[in-house]
Amino acid sequence: MTKFSNVIVRKPGRSLANGITSAPELGQPIYERAIEEHDDYIAALKQCGVKVTELPALEEYPDSCFVEDPAVITRMGAIITNPGAGTRNGEKTAIEPTIREFFDDEHIRYIEEPGTLEGGDVMMVGDHFYVGRSARTNEEGIRQFIEILEGWGLEGSEVTLEKVLHLKTGVNYLEDGNMLVSGEFIDKPDFADYNKVVVPEEEAYGANCIWVNGTVIVPERYPTVLAAVQKLGYPTLVVDTSEYRKVDGGLSCLSLRF
């Protein structure tokens, strides 16, 4: 089973209000509240026994607090991605110096043009990585990613997305064979062998939970999800991410855990 020692996060900037969103009806994030939520998020992570490295805000990149997307970290090394969103592509350069604090040249690889890949489309299940083919992650990016994995003795497989932005928008692995699934992922054959906990449509956002060293962090205001995770026997922590939801972000997006 995975054991995390480190987590990287990045403080949101005031430019968060200009982040990419598919739900403008939710309104713009309130910066002060977003900072409070981020502080609570860090506190929850620390309760799970990890060391948290907090990077400064990057005002030039409104979505840069979502550090999961410009890099993927495996037990064998780190992969600097090539984000498919044009306004976010420069985040890969910004995250690299921090990645190099943890990994040397031999343990860092890159997704190169014309391949694109964002970490929100990557779900780790042991040594297997499911990769969502989305508007942000293309066929060539997935090919390169799996080639890198196989070079490290790991493996990966493609999952076609039909509706959601990122793979982990609707499916998240909680270890122990348990998986939260919603929407299009409920019946996907890729996940037939797992104990699937179905998240109702009205709480679909709540499917984006994260497992950290035995504890599951659950977004606030999703009681059905919280009850289901607790029924599985996991200790839980609840964190409000409502300001990040306004710009298509959730719990997994806000950190790199390794």
N, C-alpha and C positions, 0 to 999 in steps of 0.2 A: 504494500500500500504506500502511496505517496506520502512523504513527510516534507512540509514546507519549512524552510528556515528564514527565507527573505521575501520581502514584498517591496515592489517599487510603485509609488504613486506620484502623481503630479498635481499640485495645487491648481484649481481652476482660476482663470483670469476673468477680469470683468468682461472680456470679449465673449465669454460663454454665451451671452445673450444672442450672439450672432452665429451660434453653432448650427450645423445641419439638422434639419428636422423634417419628419414626415407627418407631424401632428401639430401644425401651427395653432390649431384651436385650443391647445393647452396653454398658450401664452408663452412669453419669454421667461427664462429662468431668472429668479431674483438672486442677485449675486451674494448678498449677505446671508441669505438662507442656504445657498449652495455651499458656502464656506462652512457653515455650522454642520450641514450634513456630511461634508467631507471630513471634518474633525471627528464626528461620531463614527464614521466609517473606519478611520485610522485607529480609533480607540478599540473598536470591535476586533480589528485584525490583531492588535497587540494582545488582546485577551486570549487569542488563539495561539500565542507563543511564538510569534514571528518578529523579526527585526524589520522595521519599516523605514525605507529610504524615501523621504519626501523631496521631490524636485520642485524648483520654483515655477511659477506660472509662465506661460509663453503667450503673451497677448496677441502675437501675430498669428497664432493658430488657435482659433476659438474652441476646437474640439480636443485639444492636446491633453486635457485631463484624462481622456480615455486611452491610457497608456497601453492597454492590451493590444491595440491594433497595429502599432508600428514594430512590434517584436513578438516572437514566440520563443518561450524558453522550455527546453526539454532537459531530461536528466543528463544528456550527453553534450549539450551545448545550446547556443542561442542562434536564432535565425532572425536577421533584420528583414522585415517585410518590405513590400513596395505597395503602399496603400493605393487603392483604386480611386479614392475620392481625391480629385485634383487639389482641393484646398487643404488636404491633410498630408499630401505626399511628403512634404518637407519634415514632417514629424520623425521620420526614420533617421534623419541626420541628427536631430536634436536628442534622440534617445540613445544613440550609439555610444557616446562617451560614458554614460552610466553603465551600459551593458559591459563595456570594456573594464569596468572596475571589478567585475565578477568573472569574466571569461577572457582568455588569451586568444591570439589570432587563430590557433588551431581549433578552437571551439566556437568560432563565429562564422556563420554562412549568410548568404544574401539571396533574396529573390530579385532577379534582374529583369529589366524590360525585354520583351513585351509582357512578361508575366506580372500579374498583380495579385496581391494577397493581403488580407487584413486579419489580425489575430482573433477578432470576434467571430470569424468563420471557422476557427479551429477548436475542437474539443478533445482533450486528452483523456483517454481511458487506459491507464497503465502505459504500456509501450505502443499502443495504437492511437493514431490521431485521425479523427474524423474531420474532413475539410468540406465546408459548404461552398458549392459553386454559386456565386451570387453576383449582384451588380458590381461588387467591389473586389471579388476574387474570381479570376478567370481560369480557363483550362490550363494555360501555360504556367500560371502561378502555382496551381495545384501539382502539375507535373514536376516542376522544379522542387517544390516542397517535399513531395514524396521521395524524390531522388535523394535529397539531402538526408531525410530520415533513414532511408535504407542504407545509406553510406555509414550511418551511425548504428546500424543494427536494430533500428526501429521500423515501424511500418505505418502506412496511412491509407485512407480510402476516401473517395469523393462521395459527397452527398448532394444531390441536386435540390436546390431550394426553389420554391414556387411563389411564395408570398412574403416571407419575412426578410428583413434587412440582412441579418447575420444568422449563422447557424445557432449560436447560443441565445438568440432572441427567444427561441422556442424549445430548446432541449438542453439540459444540463445534467452532467453526471455527478453523483454524490458519493462515489466509491461504493464498495460492498455489493456491486451489481445493481445498484438502485439508480434510476434515472427519472428526472422530471420531464414530462413531455406535454406539449400543447399543440393545438391546431394541426398543421400538416404533418407533424412528427408522430402523432398518435399511432398511425398505421404504417409508418415507413418500415419496410422490411430490414433496413440497415440495423434497426434497434430491436428486432424481434426477440433476441436472446436475453434481454435485460428485464429486470423487474421494473416495469414502467408505472409511474405514478401519474395519472392523467390530471392535468390542471384544467379546470373549467374555463371556457372562453372568456367569461367576465373577469377572470383573474389571470389571464394569459401573461401579463407583464411579470407576475409573481413567479413564473417558471425560471426566471433568471436569478437563481440562488447560487451561492458558492460554498463549497466544502473546504474548510481550512483546518487541518490537523484534528479531524474528528468532530468538529463543530460546524454546523451549517448556518451561514448568515443569510437571513431571509429579508426581503424588502417589506417595509411597513405597509399596512392596510390590505394585506392579502391573507385573511384568516383561514381560508380553506387550505392554502398552500402551507401555512405555518402548522396547522393541525396535522396535515399529511406527513410533513417532515418529522414532526415530533412523534407521530405514530410509528415511524420507522425506527425510532430509538435514538435519534441524534439530539445532542444538546443544541440549542438554537440561540442565536442573537438576532435581534431585529433592528434594522437600520432604515431610516427614511431616505429614499433616493428620488423623491417626487420632482425636485428641481431638475435632475438629470434626465428624468423621463421626458421632459419637455424637449430635449434635444437628442432623443433616441438612445439614451445611455442608461445603463443599469449597473448592478453590483459587479458583475464580472469585468465590465469594460474599464472600471476605475483602477485596476491594479494588475501588475505582473507578479504572479506567485510562483516561487520556485525554492 
